[in-house]
Amino acid sequence: MSPTDRLPLRADLRGREPYGAPQIDVPVRLNTNESSYDVPAEVAAEMVRAVAAEVGGLNRYPDREHTALRADLAAYLTRSTGCPVTADQVWAGNGSNEVLQHVALAFGGPGRTAAGFTPAYSMHPIIAGGVGMEWLDGPRRDDFSLAPDDVTAFVLDHQPDVVFLCSPNNPTGTALDLALVEQVCDAATGVVLVDEAYAEFARPGTPSAVSLLPGRERLVVTRTMSKAFALAGARVGYLAADEQVCAAMRLVRLPYHLSSITQAVARAALAHVDRLLGTVEAIKQQRDRLVDELRAMGLDPVPSDANFVMFGGLDDEKRTWTALLDHGVLVRDVGVAGHLRVTAGTPDETTAFLAALAATLVPTGPSPDAPENQEHR
C-alpha cells in the first residue's frame, strides 16, 4: 500500500513516483552533474562575510524583489552572452526548478498542456504534472536530435501552453540551433521556455537563446548557478525574459521566497564570477576526454556541450550501473535502453570511472534495476 492511499490525494497524482535521484556515499559521484570542484577558499570566505552581514537582520524579511541580485544576474548575462539584459528582465528562485515551477504556475495549470521532447530534463513533465497540466511528448530522431520540421509540425498541431526545450539538452548534452528555437517561437501561441542550465559548458561559438529575447515576449530562458558556479547546495536559479513575464512571476511566487542568506551568497558568487568559473575549461577537457576514451572502448558517446556525457552500446545498462557502483562509482541510468550518463569530474574521477567501466564490460550475472533518472537544479 502506498503511504498516500488513505489520503484525499488529487486523482492525477495517484500512482506517480516522487523525485528520487540516488544520493549514495561512494568515492566517485558522477550522477547529478554537480561540479566536482569545491568553491575556492577565497570566494567561500567572501560568502561567509556576506552571510555574516545579514545574520543580525534575520528578524526582518528579505528583499521580496531581490533587486540587487537581479541587477547582478542581468550584468552577468549581458557580459557572458553579449546581449543587453536589464534587471527588470530577470527573475530568480530557489534553484531553476522553482523558476520552472513559477512559469508553469503562471502559464499552465489544469486544462492546459505542456510539451517537451524526451529524453530531456526529467523535471519538466514532473513540474507540469504537479500544477495539473497534461504532458505532450514530441518526437526526436533515433540519434536523439530534433528535426526542425517535425518539431514545428508538432507545436502547430498541438499548440501547447508551454513548450520546454533544453539547450544543451539533458541527458544527451546536445545544444540547439537557434533557428529551431525561432521556428518554435513563430509556431507557438503559448510560452516557449529554453532551459540553458548547462550553457556555460557549451563549445565555442554556441549562441544563447538570450539573443532571441528582443521582440519575443513569450520566450523565456532559464539558467542555474548549481552547475558551472559550483553552487548546487545554495539553490539559486533564474530566468531572462520580457518584463511582462517577470511581472507574471510575482503573481505565483510565495512571499519572500528567496532568503536573505541565499541572496547574499549568490551576490558574493557573482562578484567573483571569473574565479568561480575558472574550473569550466578543466571540466570541458574531461568531458571531451570521456567522449574520446569511451569511443575507443567501442562504445557510442554523444558529443556534448554540457558537463556530462551520455553513452550507448551497452548490452545491459542496469547491470553496468550496478557493477560500476560496486567499484565505488555512481553514474546515472537515464532510462534509455543501452545508455548511461556520466558527469565530467576531476581528472582522477575520470580515470577511476574509465577503469571501473573497463572492468565492468566483462559480462556479469543479473542485477537489480538502477534508480530512475531525475535531476535536481
C-alpha positions in Angstrom: 0.0 0.0 0.0 1.2 3.5 -0.9 1.7 5.9 2.0 -0.8 8.2 0.3 -3.6 5.6 -0.3 -5.7 6.7 2.6 -5.4 10.4 1.8 -7.7 12.5 -0.5 -4.8 13.0 -3.0 -5.6 14.5 -6.3 -6.6 11.8 -8.8 -4.0 12.9 -11.3 -1.2 12.4 -8.8 -2.1 8.9 -7.8 0.5 6.3 -8.9 3.1 8.9 -9.7 6.7 8.5 -8.5 8.3 11.3 -6.5 11.7 12.8 -7.3 14.3 10.2 -6.4 17.8 10.8 -7.6 20.0 8.4 -5.6 22.3 10.0 -3.0 24.8 7.3 -2.2 28.0 7.9 -0.3 30.7 6.4 -2.7 34.2 7.6 -3.6 33.3 8.8 -7.1 29.9 10.5 -7.5 29.2 11.4 -11.1 25.5 11.1 -11.4 23.9 14.5 -10.8 26.1 16.9 -12.9 27.3 18.8 -9.9 30.8 20.4 -10.0 33.4 18.1 -8.5 35.4 21.2 -7.5 34.8 22.9 -4.2 34.1 26.6 -4.0 37.5 28.3 -3.9 38.6 29.2 -0.4 38.8 32.9 -1.0 35.4 33.0 -2.6 34.0 30.9 0.2 35.4 33.4 2.7 33.7 36.3 0.9 30.4 34.3 1.0 30.8 33.8 4.8 31.4 37.6 5.2 28.3 38.3 3.1 26.2 35.9 5.2 27.6 37.3 8.5 26.5 40.8 7.4 22.9 39.5 7.0 22.6 37.4 10.2 22.0 40.3 12.6 19.0 41.4 10.5 17.3 38.0 10.1 14.4 39.2 12.2 13.3 41.1 9.1 12.0 39.6 5.9 14.4 39.6 2.9 14.1 41.9 -0.1 11.0 40.4 -1.7 12.1 41.7 -5.1 15.7 40.5 -4.7 16.5 43.7 -6.5 20.3 43.8 -6.1 20.6 40.1 -7.1 18.5 40.6 -10.3 20.8 43.5 -11.2 23.9 41.4 -10.7 22.4 38.5 -12.7 21.5 40.9 -15.5 25.0 42.2 -15.6 26.4 38.7 -15.8 24.1 37.7 -18.6 24.9 40.9 -20.5 28.6 40.2 -20.2 28.6 36.5 -20.9 26.1 36.5 -23.8 26.9 39.9 -25.3 23.2 40.7 -25.3 21.8 43.5 -23.2 19.7 42.3 -20.3 18.1 44.6 -17.7 17.3 43.8 -14.1 13.6 44.1 -14.9 14.0 41.2 -17.4 15.4 38.8 -14.7 13.7 36.6 -12.1 15.3 34.3 -9.6 14.3 31.4 -7.3 15.4 28.6 -5.2 17.1 26.6 -8.0 16.0 26.7 -11.6 13.3 24.1 -10.6 11.4 26.8 -8.6 11.7 29.2 -11.5 10.4 26.5 -13.9 7.5 25.9 -11.5 6.7 29.6 -11.4 6.5 29.6 -15.2 4.2 26.5 -15.1 2.0 28.1 -12.4 1.6 31.3 -14.3 1.1 30.0 -17.8 -0.1 26.4 -17.1 -2.5 24.7 -14.7 -5.5 22.4 -15.1 -6.9 22.2 -18.5 -3.7 23.4 -20.1 -0.9 21.5 -21.8 2.9 21.4 -21.7 5.1 19.8 -24.3 8.7 18.6 -24.4 10.9 16.2 -26.4 12.2 13.3 -24.3 14.7 12.2 -23.4 15.1 15.6 -21.8 15.2 17.1 -18.3 13.1 14.8 -16.2 11.7 17.6 -14.0 9.9 19.3 -16.9 7.0 16.8 -17.0 7.0 16.4 -13.2 6.7 20.1 -12.7 4.0 20.3 -15.4 2.0 17.5 -13.8 2.4 19.0 -10.4 0.5 22.0 -11.4 -2.2 19.9 -13.2 -1.0 20.2 -16.8 -1.3 17.5 -19.4 2.1 16.5 -20.8 2.6 16.1 -24.5 5.7 14.2 -25.7 7.1 15.3 -29.0 9.4 13.5 -31.5 13.1 13.0 -31.5 15.2 11.3 -34.2 16.9 8.0 -33.5 20.2 9.8 -32.7 18.2 12.0 -30.1 18.4 15.1 -32.2 15.4 17.3 -33.1 14.2 17.6 -36.7 13.1 21.3 -37.1 10.2 20.4 -39.4 8.9 17.6 -37.1 9.1 19.8 -34.0 7.4 22.8 -35.7 4.6 20.5 -37.0 4.1 19.1 -33.5 3.8 22.5 -32.0 1.5 23.7 -34.7 -0.7 20.7 -34.3 -1.0 20.7 -30.5 -0.4 24.4 -29.6 0.9 23.7 -26.1 0.5 26.4 -23.5 4.2 25.9 -22.5 6.9 24.3 -24.7 10.0 23.1 -23.0 13.3 23.0 -24.9 16.7 22.1 -23.5 20.0 23.6 -24.8 22.3 21.9 -24.0 19.9 19.0 -23.6 19.9 16.7 -20.6 20.7 13.8 -20.8 22.2 14.0 -24.3 24.3 17.1 -23.8 23.5 18.5 -27.3 22.9 22.2 -27.9 20.1 23.5 -30.2 20.4 25.5 -33.3 18.8 28.9 -32.6 17.0 28.7 -35.9 14.9 25.8 -34.4 14.1 27.9 -31.4 13.0 30.7 -33.7 10.8 28.3 -35.7 9.1 27.1 -32.5 8.6 30.7 -31.3 6.9 31.5 -34.6 4.7 28.4 -34.5 3.7 28.5 -30.8 0.9 30.6 -29.3 2.0 29.8 -25.8 5.2 30.3 -23.8 8.4 28.8 -25.2 11.0 28.0 -22.5 14.6 27.3 -23.3 16.3 25.6 -20.4 20.0 26.6 -20.5 21.2 25.0 -17.2 24.5 23.9 -18.8 25.1 26.9 -21.1 28.5 27.8 -19.6 29.9 24.4 -20.7 28.9 24.8 -24.4 31.6 24.6 -27.0 32.9 27.8 -28.5 30.5 29.6 -30.9 27.3 28.1 -29.3 24.9 31.1 -29.0 22.4 31.6 -26.2 18.7 31.9 -26.7 19.0 35.1 -24.7 20.0 36.7 -28.0 16.4 35.9 -29.3 14.6 37.8 -26.5 14.1 41.2 -28.1 10.6 41.3 -29.7 9.6 37.9 -28.3 7.5 38.4 -25.2 6.6 34.7 -24.9 10.2 33.4 -24.9 11.8 32.5 -21.5 15.4 31.4 -21.0 16.2 29.7 -17.7 19.7 29.3 -16.1 21.1 27.9 -12.8 24.1 28.6 -10.5 24.1 24.9 -9.5 26.4 23.7 -12.2 29.2 25.9 -13.6 29.1 28.1 -10.5 29.5 25.1 -8.2 26.6 26.3 -6.0 24.3 23.2 -6.1 23.9 23.5 -2.3 22.9 27.2 -2.4 19.8 26.6 -4.6 19.8 29.6 -7.0 18.3 29.6 -10.4 17.0 32.4 -12.6 15.4 33.4 -15.9 15.6 36.1 -18.5 12.5 37.2 -20.4 10.3 40.1 -21.3 9.4 42.4 -18.3 5.8 41.2 -18.6 6.9 37.6 -17.8 8.7 38.7 -14.7 5.6 40.6 -13.7 3.6 37.4 -14.1 6.0 35.6 -11.8 5.1 37.9 -9.0 1.5 36.6 -9.2 2.5 33.0 -8.3 5.6 33.3 -6.1 5.4 32.7 -2.4 6.0 35.8 -0.3 9.7 36.4 0.4 10.6 33.2 -1.5 14.3 34.0 -1.7 16.0 34.2 1.7 18.5 37.0 2.7 21.1 34.3 3.1 20.6 32.9 -0.4 20.7 36.4 -2.0 23.9 37.2 -0.1 25.6 34.0 -1.2 24.6 34.4 -4.8 25.7 38.0 -5.0 29.1 37.1 -3.4 29.5 34.5 -6.1 28.6 36.8 -8.9 31.2 39.3 -7.6 33.8 36.6 -8.1 32.4 35.1 -11.3 35.8 34.7 -13.1 37.3 32.8 -10.1 34.2 30.6 -9.8 34.0 29.8 -13.5 37.7 29.0 -13.6 37.1 25.3 -13.5 34.8 25.3 -16.5 37.6 24.7 -19.0 39.1 21.9 -16.9 35.6 20.2 -16.8 35.2 20.6 -20.5 38.6 18.9 -21.1 37.4 15.9 -19.0 34.1 15.8 -20.9 36.0 15.6 -24.2 38.3 13.1 -22.8 35.3 10.9 -21.8 34.0 11.1 -25.4 37.3 10.1 -26.9 38.0 7.3 -24.5 34.5 5.9 -24.5 34.6 5.8 -28.2 38.0 4.0 -28.1 36.3 1.4 -25.8 33.9 0.6 -28.7 31.0 2.5 -27.0 28.9 5.2 -28.5 29.2 8.5 -26.7 27.1 11.5 -27.7 29.2 14.6 -28.4 28.3 17.0 -25.5 28.0 20.8 -24.9 27.4 20.1 -21.2 29.4 18.8 -18.3 28.4 15.2 -18.8 28.4 12.6 -21.5 25.7 10.1 -22.4 27.0 6.9 -24.0 25.4 3.9 -25.6 26.5 0.5 -26.8 25.8 -1.3 -23.5 24.2 -4.7 -23.6 22.6 -4.2 -20.2 22.8 -0.6 -18.8 21.3 -1.6 -15.4 23.9 -4.4 -14.9 26.6 -1.9 -15.9 25.2 0.7 -13.5 25.3 -1.7 -10.6 28.7 -3.1 -11.5 30.1 0.5 -11.5 28.5 1.1 -8.1 30.3 -2.0 -6.8 33.5 -0.3 -7.9 32.6 2.8 -6.0 31.5 4.9 -9.0 28.0 6.3 -9.2 26.7 7.3 -12.6 23.1 7.8 -14.0 20.7 5.4 -15.5 18.8 7.8 -17.8 16.1 5.4 -18.7 17.3 5.0 -22.3 17.9 1.4 -23.3 21.7 0.6 -23.6 22.7 4.0 -22.3 24.2 5.6 -19.2 25.3 9.1 -18.4 28.4 10.2 -16.6 29.3 13.6 -15.2 32.7 15.1 -16.2 34.5 15.5 -12.9 38.2 15.8 -11.9 40.9 14.0 -13.9 41.2 11.5 -11.1 37.5 10.8 -11.1 37.5 10.4 -14.9 40.4 7.9 -14.6 38.5 6.0 -11.9 35.3 5.8 -13.9 37.1 4.7 -17.0 39.0 2.0 -15.2 35.8 0.8 -13.4 33.9 0.8 -16.7 36.6 -1.3 -18.4 36.3 -3.8 -15.7 32.5 -3.9 -15.8 32.4 -4.5 -19.6 33.1 -8.2 -18.8 29.7 -9.9 -18.6 28.4 -10.5 -15.1 25.3 -12.0 -13.6 21.8 -10.4 -13.3 21.5 -7.3 -11.1 18.6 -5.3 -9.7 17.2 -2.3 -11.5 19.1 1.0 -11.1 17.1 4.0 -9.7 15.3 6.0 -12.3 17.0 9.2 -13.6 15.8 12.5 -12.3 18.0 15.7 -11.9 17.7 18.4 -9.3 18.7 22.0 -10.1 
